[in-house]
Amino acid sequence: MLYYLFRYLEQFDITGARLWSYISFRALLALILSLIISAWFGEWFIKWMKHKEIFDIERDPEIDPFGESKKGTPTMGGIIIIVAILVPVLLLGRIRNVYLILMVITTVWLGFLGFLDDYIKVFRQKKDGLKGKWKIVGQVSIGFIVGLTLYLSPDAVMRENISSPQSVDKEVVKHEKEAHKSLQTTIPFTKHHNLSYSEMMSFVGEHKVAAGWIVFVIMTIIVVTAVSNGANMNDGLDGMCAGNSAIIGVALGIFAYVSSHIGYASYFDIMYIPHSEELVIFLAAFVGAMIGFLWYNAYPASIFMGDTGSLTIGGIIGVCAVIIHKELLLPILCGIFFVESLSVIIQKTWPKIARRMGQKKMVRVFRGAPIHDAFRVLDKTVVKREQEGSIYIFRDWPHRPFHEVTVTIRFWIVTIILAAMTIITLKIR
């Protein structure tokens, strides 16, 4: 809203009004404002939650080898994150931008879905919260809405990068003159090669474009659902998910910026996506909200984000990647989320496979799942479970339990490395 006000005032030569036309200025302002909001609102929200005695259900004591209790810690901190994102975005962004609208809808949609889950856990004292099938329905629904909007909206267009050789060792990357609807996406580590969903469906002949859009919508649903659940799995230790998400947000912000600037898009040989610069504003607010939330969520946490935050965070990351046509980079960028989800799937699936193969004992692959819990389980807990009839495949890995802070910071370091690798794909092809 402020963007439109100052652009209007610009015609009257008001000092400073022209600054609002610069993405860098608005992005930095969004970052600062989201930090201030999360810090100020967060303190008030935590006091209010404690006054109302709205606390998280105490975590499994067996997973905490150092005897630290989480009892009495408020939850639903995702509300702080959502407010700290939406307020700067609505004030500083071009709210008529289709990409910004999609990001706001995603934030509210998944925030409400996560809130329902936390509400059932806290107020109805049901540990499992919202049934898994309804979470999936909510995630699939927003994925479908995003995919369909990108298909139908005339504003969701791009200009594909085209390389023209100038000599044996030199070439110039140009972009198509007219922006148009496209089913292209970026494949990492390959030069001059964008994957086209329509070309993937070339076997259907003249209907390949329609089939390609169907594949695109399905891919959007898969990406949003997978990343949202991955972030949810990663939210188990103080500061873990917020820190990882802030790092991922910075990487996505870089991708969004270079994709929205035709000069940088040409230099890095990637698609030019007009008007996607508003995603930089959103992601700046996102990163600011994550860092501000860490002020209260870092060990020892004063509040947990709950599903209100984790489901929203994952959805934001997934939708943003789809909009800038970088969804195939997510297995690298969100590698921690991917491994967390995979560890849970393996841990739950392997005992069923072992039972079908005639194994009567309970077979556990890891010492704990999601994988960050494997670094926290005491040897005496493993011994106790073995006495109860369990078998561990990776019994002696890791070789000892680590403190929560150690695990969290090391996971952050891994995410920094993965984010750097993802950014490097712009040049390593």
C-alpha positions, 0 to 999 in steps of 0.5 A: 500500500505504501508503494502505491502511495509514494509512487503517486507522490513521486509525480509531485517531486516529493523528496525520497518518493523515488526510492520506492521504485527500487527493489533493493530499498523496499527489500531491505525495508521489509527485512528490517520491518519484519525483524522489528515486528517479530521482536515486538509482537513476539514478546507480547505474544509469548507473555499472552500465551503464558498468561493464558497457559497455552503450552505445548504438549511435553515432548518424549523424555526418552529423546532428551538425553540431557534431562531438559524439560520442554514443559511450560513452553508456549506453542503456535509461534507460527502466528508471529512469523505469519504476522511478521511476513504479511505486514511488511509485504502488504505495506511495501509490496505491489499487492496487485502482482500475481506472484505476491498474491499467490505467496500471501494466499499460500501463507494464510492458507497453510497458516490456517491449516497448521493453526487447526492442527495446533489448536486440536493438540493444545485445546483438545489435548489430542497429541496427533492433532489434525488427521494426516489426511486432512493435512494432505488435502489442505496441502494438495489444495493450495498446490492445485490453486497455485498451479492452476493460477500460474496456468490461467493468469495472463501475468504469469509469463516468462522469456526463455534464454537463448544462446547464440554462439559468437565464436569458438569460445564465446557466446551471447545469451539473449532472451525471446523478445516477447514474454509468453506462457511457458512450461520450461524449468531449470535443470541443475548442472546442465548448460543451455538445457531447460526441461519442458514439461510439454516436451516430456509429454510429446508422445501424446502428439498435438495435446502435448501442451495441455498434457504438459500443464497437467504435469506442471500442476501435479508437480506443483502439488508434489513440491508444495506438499513435500516441502511443507511436510519436510519443514514440519519434520525438521521442526523438532529442536529449538531454532532448527527449522527457523535457522534452516528456513532463513538460509533457504530464504536467502538463496531463493531471494538471490534466485528471484532477484537474478530471474527478475533482472534481464541483465543478470538472467542473461549473464547467468543463462537462466529464464527471465521472469518479468515482475517476479522481483516482488518475490524479493520483497516477500522473501526479505520479509520471510528471512527477517521473520525467521531471524526475528523468531529465532530471538525467542526460538533459539535454545532454550526456546521461549516459544515453539513455532508449531505446525502453524509455522512449519507447514507455512514455511515449507509451503512458502519455499515450495511455491516460491521455487515453482514460480521462479521455475527452480523447483528441480533445485529443491532436492539440493537446497532443501536437502535437510528437509528431504532427508528428514522426511525420508528418514521418517518414511524409512523408519515407518516402512522398514518394520512392515517390510521386515515383518512380511519377511518373517522377522518377528522382532521390531526392526528400527533402522535409525536410533530415532526419526526424524533423523535429527532425533537419531543424534539425541537418543541415549545408549541406555534407551537403545538397550532398553528398547532392545530388551523389549524386543527391538533390533537396530540396523544402525545401532552404533550411529551416531556413536554418542548423543549430542546436545540439542544446540550442537545438532541444530548448529551442525544442521544449519552448517549443512544447509549453508553448504547446500544453499551455496551448492544450489547458487553455484549451479548458476555457473557450474553447468 
